[in-house]
Amino acid sequence: MHAIIHRNHLKGFFLVAFAGILWSFGALIVRYMVAAQSYQWQYLFFRGITIAVVLLIYLVTREGSEFVNSIKRTGLSGLLGACGLVAAFSGFIWSITLTTAANTLFMLAATPFIAAFLGFVLLKEKIRNLTWVAMIIALLGMLVMVVEGLGVGNLKGNLIALGSAGGFAIFAVSLRWHKETPQFTTVALAGVLCALLTMLILLFHKDTLAMPPRNVYLSILHGFIVGCGLILFSLGAKFLPAAELTLLTMIEVVAGVLWVYLPIFGIHEVPSELTVVGGVIVLSAIVLDGVSARQQRQMIGMT
């Protein structure tokens, strides 16, 4: 029995870790765009469509005819979660084209704490004392980055990244609101809604979907890794406690900052000192919360 649990834990760990590594290349992919600030909506359209296609193919392959029932069970919570993901998807692209990858990723690292707070307010979920402490520490780290943004003109990008983190948190809370809500269907719906929203915005501005072929290929690649990462994360998450999932989210943040920094990838984006300080504070808060939650779980298991 213990051997099976151990194997499942390792399986979950590697699935979630690999999902984080896949997602970490998102910032690097966006940095390769041509005139990124001119094609944000077009990029979101193609990325949203790709995410939806990847998830729909997976759902049809896995569930067959039951796929239709999954759509029917989406409900209000699924729609709310999909809208949260649309905000998260859009905010990520907008933020990373306005500020550094480090600023965007470190802001997104605060997602678990925003989700915990929303769960406390909306679902009356209890928050451990150490989680409150970690949330305050993470808030201080974000304030450091926001103050840094005031000086170098990155404030808008930082705030949009924070909004993106809020969108991801809404998605997480929607799944806890109605736990029977099919997660994959919600993500596929988010991809479709993102594509529809961007199409409407482009029509309103009398713009087209046309953008350099390089940007089209990058957006499709980005959508593919996001969709595959979500599948891997969801498959692995059922074998791991929430504390470990929280800690593993750091892989995307740390690796994402590293990829755009390493000269080998041709970007060499060096984060400012205050961004690094603020990011380390946020990541420290995640470690504090994750380690304390794991220790508490082990103590409960021993009693």
C-alpha positions, -999 to 999 in steps of 0.1 A, spaced: 0 0 0 28 24 10 46 16 -22 16 25 -43 12 58 -24 49 65 -30 47 58 -67 16 80 -71 33 108 -52 63 106 -75 41 104 -105 21 135 -94 54 154 -85 69 149 -120 37 156 -138 31 189 -120 68 198 -121 69 192 -159 37 213 -163 55 242 -145 85 238 -167 63 240 -198 45 271 -186 78 288 -177 86 291 -214 56 313 -219 74 346 -211 103 336 -234 80 329 -263 63 363 -259 97 380 -259 103 366 -295 72 384 -308 76 411 -335 62 445 -323 46 427 -293 26 458 -281 9 461 -315 -4 426 -317 -16 417 -282 -52 410 -292 -43 390 -323 -19 370 -303 -46 363 -276 -70 351 -303 -47 325 -318 -35 314 -284 -71 311 -270 -82 290 -300 -52 267 -296 -58 262 -259 -95 253 -267 -85 229 -294 -59 211 -273 -84 207 -244 -112 196 -266 -91 170 -283 -81 157 -249 -116 156 -236 -131 138 -267 -102 113 -266 -106 107 -228 -144 109 -224 -159 100 -258 -196 106 -258 -195 116 -221 -179 148 -234 -213 163 -240 -224 157 -204 -192 174 -192 -203 205 -211 -237 204 -196 -222 202 -161 -202 234 -166 -229 256 -150 -225 290 -134 -193 281 -115 -177 269 -147 -186 301 -166 -173 322 -137 -140 302 -137 -137 305 -175 -142 343 -172 -115 344 -146 -91 325 -169 -99 349 -197 -88 378 -175 -57 358 -165 -48 349 -201 -53 385 -213 -36 400 -183 -5 379 -187 1 389 -223 -7 426 -216 16 427 -186 46 410 -201 45 433 -231 45 463 -208 70 453 -181 98 428 -174 91 390 -174 104 390 -138 78 416 -127 50 397 -143 59 363 -130 67 373 -95 33 391 -94 16 359 -106 33 340 -78 8 356 -54 -21 337 -70 -24 311 -42 -27 338 -16 -53 357 -35 -72 325 -40 -70 318 -2 -84 352 6 -112 349 -19 -120 315 -5 -121 330 30 -145 359 19 -167 340 -6 -167 304 6 -161 310 43 -130 287 41 -107 289 71 -72 303 67 -44 290 89 -26 316 110 7 310 92 -10 315 59 -22 349 70 15 357 79 26 344 45 0 365 28 12 397 45 48 388 36 37 383 -1 19 416 0 50 434 12 70 418 -17 44 429 -42 45 465 -28 83 465 -33 78 457 -69 50 482 -73 71 509 -58 99 499 -82 74 502 -110 67 538 -101 103 548 -108 108 530 -141 73 532 -156 64 496 -150 35 503 -127 8 496 -153 23 463 -162 27 453 -126 -10 461 -118 -22 442 -148 -1 412 -137 -18 414 -103 -51 415 -121 -41 384 -140 -32 366 -107 -67 376 -95 -82 359 -126 -63 327 -119 -75 329 -83 -111 333 -94 -107 301 -115 -93 282 -85 -121 294 -62 -148 285 -88 -135 249 -88 -138 248 -50 -173 264 -51 -187 235 -71 -162 207 -70 -181 187 -95 -175 214 -121 -154 198 -149 -121 216 -149 -110 207 -184 -143 219 -199 -139 252 -180 -104 257 -195 -117 249 -230 -145 273 -226 -120 300 -214 -101 295 -246 -132 300 -267 -144 330 -248 -109 346 -250 -110 341 -288 -145 356 -290 -136 386 -268 -105 394 -288 -124 391 -320 -151 416 -308 -124 440 -296 -106 439 -330 -139 444 -348 -147 474 -325 -113 489 -333 -118 481 -370 -87 460 -369 -79 425 -383 -65 392 -371 -35 398 -395 -1 398 -378 34 387 -388 36 349 -394 62 346 -367 37 359 -342 11 335 -354 34 305 -349 45 318 -315 9 322 -303 0 287 -314 31 273 -297 22 292 -266 -13 280 -266 -1 244 -271 22 245 -241 -4 261 -219 -30 235 -228 -7 206 -224 6 220 -191 -30 223 -178 -36 187 -186 -4 175 -169 -10 197 -139 -46 184 -134 -35 148 -138 -7 152 -112 -26 174 -88 -49 146 -76 -18 128 -61 -4 158 -42 -16 179 -13 -23 216 -18 9 226 0 31 208 -24 12 222 -54 18 257 -40 55 251 -37 57 236 -72 42 268 -87 76 284 -80 91 263 -109 72 284 -135 83 316 -118 119 309 -112 125 291 -145 106 318 -165 128 345 -151 159 324 -158 150 317 -195 147 354 -204 179 362 -184 202 335 -200 221 350 -230 219 316 -248 182 324 -256 191 358 -271 170 379 -247 192 385 -217 166 405 -198 182 415 -164 156 422 -136 162 452 -114 174 448 -78 141 458 -63 123 433 -86 146 406 -74 141 416 -37 103 418 -41 102 385 -59 124 367 -33 100 380 -6 70 366 -25 87 333 -31 97 331 6 61 336 16 51 306 -7 79 284 9 67 294 44 31 286 37 39 254 18 63 240 44 41 248 73 11 233 57 30 201 49 43 198 85 8 203 98 -5 176 75 23 152 87 15 159 124 -22 152 118 -13 120 100 8 109 131 -21 114 155 
